[in-house]
Each structure stands twice: as C-alpha cells, then as structure tokens.
Amino acid sequence: MEKELRFSTRAKNYPASGIRKMFNLAAEYAVKYDDMIKLTVGEPNFDTPNYIKQAAKQAIDDGQTHYCPNAGMPQLREAIAKKYQPYWNGYTKDHVLISVGAMEGLMLSMMALLNAGDEILVPDPCFPNYYGQAEMIGAVAAPVPTYEEFDYRMQAADVEKALTPNTRAILLNSPCNPTGAVLSKEDVLAIAEIVRKHDLWVLSDEPYDAIVYDGSRPFSIAEVPEIRDHVFVLNSFSKTYAMTGWRVGYLLAPETGYITKMAQLQEGVASCVSTFSQVAATEALKSTECVTQMVADYTRRRDILIDGINAIPGFSCKKSAGSFYAFANIKAFGKSSQEFAEELLEKIHVVVVPGSAFGKMGEGYLRLVFANSDENLKEAVQRISTYVAEAYPNMK
Ligand SMILES: Cc1ncc(COP(=O)(O)O)c(C=O)c1O
C-alpha cells in the first residue's frame, strides 16, 4: 500500500498544471515514436548568444562565484534602471531588485503586497502559475475574461465587473502568454483609471516586451505617471535573450523602500541570484542586435504557423501581436481542447497545449509555440492539414 504523505493544506491546494499534463503525455509517446513535433515549450529555441556565454565563463574564471547582495549586483541594477528611464526618469538602481526569473519577482511582489484572502485579478486565459503563486500566500487569483473579438486584450469594462470588496491588485501581462495579445495605450489608460479609482496594486509582468511584431511597441502601465505609486514591473532575460536556464529576472518598484523590504524577503527565499549569471545579464544588456535577429526569425515563424493553420478548415487564429505563442480557435471541431490536443498527439504526433490549461476562457482553443524551426513548423502545419482533410472531410 502506498504510504500516505502528510502535506500542508497549502501544498495540497497547489493547482496541478494543465501544461505539465500534456508534457507528461507527450513524454510517454516520445518513448515510442521519434517523429514528435513539440509546439509546447514556452521558451526560445535559440541558444544564448555567444557574447553572453563568454561573459559568464570569464566571470567564473574571475571568481564571481560567491553570494552577492540580496537585491542583486549594483552594476546590473544600475543598467536596468537606465533601461527603464524612458518609462520614468526617477528609476535608480535602488528601485530595482534582481530576481530568479520573472517568476520569483512575481512571488516576492505578491508576498510583499498581498495578505491572505486578498484577491488579485488576472487575465483569463493566462500563465497558469499566477494561480499557484497567489495560492502559496493564501491570496486568490480571480479571472478577468478576455475575448477573441478584442484580440484577447483585457478590457477595462471586464476588469470593473470582476472587482469585489477583496480586490487589492491586478496583474497585467502584455504581450500575453498564451494569447499573444498586446494591450494598446488606450486599453492601459482605461485600466489605469480603475487602478486609481480603486487604489489597486499593479503587477505588470512583461517578459515578452521585446518580442513584438508589426512595429508595435507595448505601452507599459509603468509609463502612466498618475498611478506610478501603484505599479511594479516584472521582467526577465529569459525570453528576450534566450536565457531561460540562467534564471535572471528583475523587479522595478515605485519607491526604494519596497525594494529594501523585498530584499529581506529575498534573503529567506533564494538569498540572491547566481552571480556569474548576473554578470552575463549585465553584458547582455549592452547589445540588442541579437534580439532584433531573433525577433526577425520569430516574425517569419509566426507567419509560417499562423498563415498555415488559417488555411486549414475549422481553424482560425489571430495574428499574435507579441510573444511566440499562437492561440488558435478550434471550436468548429466540437471537441474540448484537451480532447483535440490529445487527438493531434495520438494521430499525428504534434504536441500542443489545450487552451483550457490557461483558464476557462481558453476552452475551445489550442496554444501553439512558434519558437521552433521553420522546417518543424511547416511539417506540423502539413500534418494537421492532411489529418483534418482525412478525419473531418466535411469541415469548411
Ligand atoms: C507570462 C510569463 N510570466 C513569467 C514567466 C516566467 O519567466 P522567467 O521566470 O523565466 O523569467 C513566464 C515564463 O514562461 C511567462 O510566460
């Protein structure tokens, strides 16, 4: 008989990830088949640029292998503050904390700002970890539906409807995982007005801010002076510089005192981020050439995937304005997104994530990652196209 493990209520309540479920299923298939195409993993398929790797190697040789201050290395904090000066020229290094990816920045800011029972509004569909993170501190993530007709951009009217007496914060994620939505300046200003009126915190999770298409630049809520005191920005090197495994992210606060407190929390969570990773991140910021190149490749890949699936009967997919995710509507097939994702895995060995893994509003959609090679994306489109023609001959 299996031994009963005695977890805390919090651990028991931690939500199981729907993305993980698909990964595990795909892993079972991968043992049997060697032709799987995985459009699931939310990370760049590029290797970290060489100049960044060189900086890390040099840092290790130079003995940068010890603890550093909880808030991060001064030179990196300084460089980030400089990068954000166009948002607000008051940002200094003391407004910046270096975190273990944006993930830990999110966690630290929730820990610092929310109490048990507080609600934080999140977009639906969204990055599912927001729910687990809120759960870990006894807070509640409450969904704000986002709609395909608005290109999945969160609308102020829907935020207003989701408010309750317990609402303390709102989480924005533009560009958005999983929908690729980028909030317009008008969207942001309308939400900012609600933030002001109801005195809410804003956690603006922006790890895809550099991965945008068609010349659009995401407008950050940190650029709205009237609510500056409410806004915390979370960002990271993971996606922009293809550095997911280095675990370097950062958080910007509107007052240095928040950073002092969060650095204390950091002491109990991770102490600090790996020092040679921070040296490499400082070097990364010195150039954006590699980012421009990667975005050019993502642009082509977005078109291969989205134009390709839009030509398949039953599929319809908006062009993602940012990120490397496509969010395809599959409602015409009349199946749940989990069933349809499993069908594609089983029949044609193409792995995608069911939209339902990202929230109730994701039902009827699939998330496909186009951070993959041109060849794989073309092959995936071809397989789906052939399969749909055979299995759904009457689909229009
Ligand atoms: C929306 C969003 N926020 C935050 C993260 C965390 O990224 P990291 O901790 O690697 O910076 C991710 C990663 O997939 C993400 O998609």
The ligand as an SDF file (V2000), in Angstrom:
LIG
                    3D

 16 16  0  0  0  0  0  0  0  0999 V2000
    3.8140   35.2670  -18.7410 C   0  0  0  0  0  0  0  0  0  0  0  0
    5.0410   34.7520  -18.0940 C   0  0  0  0  0  0  0  0  0  0  0  0
    5.4690   35.3380  -16.9710 N   0  0  0  0  0  0  0  0  0  0  0  0
    6.5730   34.9220  -16.3450 C   0  0  0  0  0  0  0  0  0  0  0  0
    7.2930   33.8610  -16.8210 C   0  0  0  0  0  0  0  0  0  0  0  0
    8.5000   33.4410  -16.0400 C   0  0  0  0  0  0  0  0  0  0  0  0
    9.6620   33.5100  -16.7610 O   0  0  0  0  0  0  0  0  0  0  0  0
   11.0940   33.5410  -16.0700 P   0  0  0  0  0  0  0  0  0  0  0  0
   10.9160   33.1870  -14.6410 O   0  0  0  0  0  0  0  0  0  0  0  0
   11.9050   32.5320  -16.8150 O   0  0  0  0  0  0  0  0  0  0  0  0
   11.5950   34.9260  -16.2440 O   0  0  0  0  0  0  0  0  0  0  0  0
    6.8840   33.1890  -17.9840 C   0  0  0  0  0  0  0  0  0  0  0  0
    7.5850   32.0170  -18.4950 C   0  0  0  0  0  0  0  0  0  0  0  0
    7.1050   31.2560  -19.3100 O   0  0  0  0  0  0  0  0  0  0  0  0
    5.7270   33.6690  -18.6440 C   0  0  0  0  0  0  0  0  0  0  0  0
    5.2680   33.1040  -19.7650 O   0  0  0  0  0  0  0  0  0  0  0  0
  1  2  1  0
  2  3  1  0
  2 15  2  0
  3  4  2  0
  4  5  1  0
  5  6  1  0
  5 12  2  0
  6  7  1  0
  7  8  1  0
  8  9  2  0
  8 10  1  0
  8 11  1  0
 12 13  1  0
 12 15  1  0
 13 14  2  0
 15 16  1  0
M  END
$$$$
